[in-house]
Amino acid sequence: MRIRIEGTHAELANAIRQIRAVLPVGSVSTLLETGRPYTWRVFINTAPDRSTRGRWVT
């Protein structure tokens, strides 16, 4: 699953921390500008359930 998050640096860090606590995270993209001041966008790719032998679903 791909999750898009927008916010300030502090909001992104907090959201990523909370998502990592619940879901297995495969990768986090670099910060992308949104055109608004002090607001960034990041994409998080979550891994499948750990019981599926680690296969990724795209």
N, C-alpha and C positions, 0 to 999 in steps of 0.2 A: 504494500500500500504506500502511496506517496502522499505526504502531508505537507502543505504549504503554510508557513507561519510568517506573519508580518508584525513588526514592532521595533522598539528601541533595542539597543544592545542588551540591556538588563532584562527586558521582557523576553527576548529570544533565548538568552541563557537560562532563565528560569523555566521556560516552556520546554526546552530541550532536556533539561535535567528531569523534569516531571515525566516526560514521555519515555525517557530511558529507564525510569524506575518501573514503568508498566509494560512497555513493549521492547522486544529486542530490536535495536536500531542497526541497520546495515551500513548506512552512510548519511552524512550531512553535507549539503552543498556549501559552497562559499557564500559569503554575504553578497546579495545583489541589491543595487539601489532601486528604490521605488519611484523616485521623482518627488517625493515629499521630504522635507527636511527631517533629519534624525530618525528616519524610518527605513528599515531594511527588510529584505525578504530572504527566507531560507527554505530549502526543500529537504525533507527527511524521508529517506526510504527505510521502511520497516521490514524486518526479516519475517519469514513465515513462522508459524508456531514451531517451537523447538522439537516437537514430536514428529515432524515431517522429514527428519534426517537432513536438515539444512538446505533443502532445495529452495531456490528462489522462484517466485511466481512473478512474471512481468505483465 
